[in-house]
Amino acid sequence: MTAHVVSRPAGAAPGPSDCFDLGAMDDPDRLFRAASPPRRTLEVKAKAYVSHGRKKKTGYPRGAWGDTLEPDVKAIAVSPDLVDAGLGYKTRLTIEGLPGEYEVLDLMHGRWRKTIDIYFGDDRRAARLWGNRTITISWE
């Protein structure tokens, strides 16, 4: 967006042309388009995983980068090919069918392709209800 100063002719009354002319201020899409990068989307296979009660013996599980996966953490594990596609450590994303944003905190085995594992904490029932699906994820 380019701003320019519009000068007022001598003797003219003050008016709206005294200030910077920023163009169409009533179009928020035009104003903020450059400020936020476009969101990338991808269709992936999505599975669910839980802690399996590990907290009683050895504590909560840890992600591939050492983050503790406590039940209230909104985390996912991604297949290695998705890391190459831009879903690296701590990338925030939205998942079709689930509220809020999730963070990439774990890495799956190399045999998986275009797949994510969604961490459901200790909620086995919710993980079973989720099952395996093909969904769309989006991130910046």
N, C-alpha and C positions, 0 to 999 in steps of 0.2 A: 504494500500500500504506500503510495507516495503522498506526502503532505506538501502543500504549498501555501504561501501567504498571499492573500488577495488584498491589494491596497485599495483604500477608499479615496475617491477624488476629493480634492480640496473643497471644503465648504459643504460636503455632503453629510447628511445626518448619520449617526452611528447605526449600524444594522448588522444583520447576520454575516455580512461579508468581511467584518472586522477580524474574524478569527480564522483559524486554519480550516481549510476545506478538505475534509476527509472522505468525501464521496457519500455514497448511500449508507448512512448510519442506521437505516431501518432494516437492513438485511444482515442478520447475525451470521448466516452461512458465509457470506462474503467477508465479513470481518474476521471470523475465527478460523477460516479454512486453512490458512497458512500456519496458525498457531498449533494446531493439533495434527500430528502425522496421521496418514490414513491407516485404518485398522486392517490387518491381514486376517484372512479366514482360511480355514482348512478343515476338510472332512476327515475324521479319524475314527478308529475303533476305540471305544472307551470301556474299560473294565473297572471293577471296584476292588479295593483291598482294605483290610482292617488290621488292628494291632494284635489280634488273637490272644489277648490277655497277657502279653509279655511283661507288662508293667509290674506284675507280682514277683517275677523272678529276676529279670535283668534290667528293668526300666523300659521306657517307651522305645520303639525302634528309632533308628537314625537313618536319615536320607543319605544318598551317595556323597553329598558334600558336607556331611557331619551335622546337619540340623536335626534336632530332636522333634519327632512327629508326635506331639501330644494330641489328644482327641479333639481339641477345639481348633487345631490348625487346618486351614483350607489349603491342602497341598496336593500335588499330582506328581507322578513319575512319568517320564517321557521316554520313548524309544530313542536310541542314538541318532537315527536319521532326522528326528525332529529337532534335536540340538543343532544339527547342521542347517536346518531350515530357519533358525532364529529363535527357537524356544530354549534358550540357555538357562543357566542357574538364575533363580529369582525373577524370571520373567512372569509378569502378571497377565492373566488371561481370563476370559469369560467362557463358560461352558453352557452350551445349549441345554436347557432343561434343569439347570441348577442356579440358585440365586447367588449373587455376589461374585467376587473375583477370587481366583485361585492362583497359587504361586508354584513354580517349578522348583521342587526341593529334592527330588529323587530321580534316579536314572534306572531304566529297565535293562534287562539283559539284551545283548546285541542281536539275538535272533528275532526280536520284534521289529516290525516296520509299521509306520503310521499308526501307532497305538499309544494311548495314555492309560495310566492307572490312577483312579481317583481315590484319595485317602478318605475313608469314612470314620476314622478314629476307632472307637470300640463298638460302633453301631452296626452289628452284624445284620440286623433285620433290614436296615436301609441299604446296605451293600447288596444283600440278596435281591431286594426289590429292584435295584439298579441293574444288576446282571451285566450282560455284555450288549452294547449297542453301537451303532454308528451315528455319530453326532458331529456338529460343527463347533469348532472353537475359534475364538478371535482374540487378537492381541495387537499391540502397537509395535 
